[in-house]
Each structure stands twice: as C-alpha cells, then as structure tokens.
Amino acid sequence: MAQLLITGGAGFIGSHTCVVLLEAGHSLVVLDNYSNGSPEALQRVASLVGPDGARRLCVVEGDIRNPSDLERAFHAAPAGAPVEAVVHFAGLKAVGDSVNDPLTYWDVNVGGSRSLLAAMQRQGCRTLVFSSSATVYGFPTQVPIAETAPVHPINPYGHSKAAVEQLLADLAASEAGWRIARLRYFNPVGAHPSGAIGEDPLGTPNNLFPFITQVAVGRRPVVSVFGGDWPTQDGTGVRDYIHVMDLAEGHGAALEHLLTQGDTLLTLNLGSGQGHSVLEVLRCFETACGRSIPHQIVAQRPGDTAITVADPSRAQQVLGWRTQRSLRQICEDGWAWQRANPQGYRP
C-alpha cells in the first residue's frame, strides 16, 4: 500500500475518495485550506474507516499555492514516509464565478497546480491523478463524448482545467518517470450511503443536484430549471450523472493502474454513459424523499448545452472500471445525507 498526498481532500469528491483509498489500505496526507471543504468532513471520514484507517489519515491545513505548505505536507507522514503519489483535487469549480473572477481561477487552478508539480519534482514524486472536467469539451460536436473529442472550453473554469492538462502533457514530455492520469468527469452527485458525508456547497449551489436536495429539506423555496425548450425528450437539459462513490472508486482504480506502470500519460472520461434530463432527476428525487419538489422553468443559461453524456468505454478497457450505482441510488443516498444534515456540516 502507498503513502499518498491528497490535495483538496476535505471537499465533496476528495472526502469520498479518502474513504475509498483508506479502505483500500493506503496512508493519506490531506492538504486543504477549507475554501471548498470542511474539517468536519475529514473527522467523519475517520469515523467511517474505523480506528485503523483513522491512524493512516494525517491532515495539514494549507494552500497548494504556498511552497512552505506543500513542503509541510510532503513531510507530514508518520516516520517520514515519502509520498509515492498525489491525487490532486484542490481547485475552484464554479463556472459562473470563473466568468466574474478569471484571475482568481487561473491563480488557484493553474498557479496552484504549477506549484504542486514543482514540489513533486523537488521531492522526486512523479505519480499524479489529476481532477479534470468534461467542461474542457465545451460545446460537444458529438454525443456521447469520447476522449478524442476536441478540447475547446468556453469559460475560464474550463480554460483553467485545459491549461493544467496541457501543462501535464508538457511535463511528461520533458523528462522521464512521470505517471499521470487526467480524469475528466461529468456530473458528480449523491453521497456516501451512510449519510455521514456528502456535498455541502458554500453559498448558493451552482449545480442542479445540491439545489434539489436543499429545496427538499426546506432550505430553499424552489428549483430553477434552466430551459424547457431544449431539443430533448422533455425539453430540459440532459446530463451524465455519476454517483460520487463510483467516481471515488474510479480514482482508486486510476491510482492502482499508475502504480503498476512505467511512464504514462492517461486521459480518461469518468461518467456513466447514460443521460438523464433535469425533470427525470427531479421525479426520481421526489420518489426518494417522498415529497414534491417545487420547480420553475426559467430561461436557458448562456454556455449551457442540450445534452452532455460521456463515452466511458476507455476507462472500462484500461482500468476495468465502470459505474455501479443507478440514478435511484444517487437520489436515495443524496437524500439520506441532506435529511441527516439539513445545514450540511454546519451545526
């Protein structure tokens, strides 16, 4: 089992991946500044994995843009164990915010990644799983979307992810020894089946699913559905929703693959390969929570697309990974989390 550094491990996807990696026997150092995460999430991770797993979890508060914080994280493992691989989640991810504040997005997502890679180079660590996004595809020319589709992002968030992907390709070409997986994921949703950890966005949610859960629990009055006239079966947008535990297991599979390979630059979609409309998700969640979800159709948002669905066949071929959980499980687990934690991680 490996000693790993997880950046952004207190966030939504990071915390669920920590559970999967600890249950697989790995030891983790988590570096997080809690801008998108909560210390409570990691305390709950420790409870979920039990005393043995908790002993293999070390937490460092810090920022990936700060070289001294990175230095502390790389040397935080007990008995000075060297970090063998990094799973890089730390970053900002709201499309709208990126349009309003592109400087911050480039500073955190691109500048932070550059700082992390420089630290990895200094420490002699050359194995990285990078959290990328399907936003790099922009307006897809063909659905389902394969990894060979053109990379043409349409907003600063997507540009920042594509820039880091290019940086990783340049780095891998510049020197031997790099083993890199660039994972492009689609719409992560749901929660750990225990209801102990889940998605807890700060402020107004930017994505559909946490908005639905917060309306269901009474925190918000109504779900806004952006567009009812898309060229889809019911007029609402269609997306590829992937259970966060499936996504976490995909990171574990990518890591195991890299640790057995020589020099590698791997690019994979992580999605279900199935599309569900907004109204379909709403109906499914209503069944899961046993109550109606008020919603209203509003104007389309600039930059949205009618259908975005992954072709995940390469991940299955290379990693032996595919999604296992249905939309029904996504909704049931998401409701279990929000019902048990109506204010998220806040008291």
Secondary structure, 3 states (H helix, E strand, C coil): CCEEEEECCCCHHHHHHHHHHHHCCCEEEEEECCCCCCHHHHHHHHHHHHHHHHHCEEEEECCCCCHHHHHHHHCCCHHHCCCCEEEECCCCCCHHHHHHCHHHHHHHHHHHHHHHHHHHHHHCCCEEEEEEEHHHHCCCCCCCECCCCCCCCCCHHHHHHHHHHHHHHHHHHHCCCCEEEEEEECEEECCCCCCCCCCCCCCCCCCHHHHHHHHHCCCCCCEEEECCCCCCCCCCCEECEEEHHHHHHHHHHHHHHHHCCCCEEEEEEECCCCCEEHHHHHHHHHHHHCCCCCEEEECCCCCCCCEECECCHHHHHHHCCCCCCCHHHHHHHHHHHHHHCCCCCCC
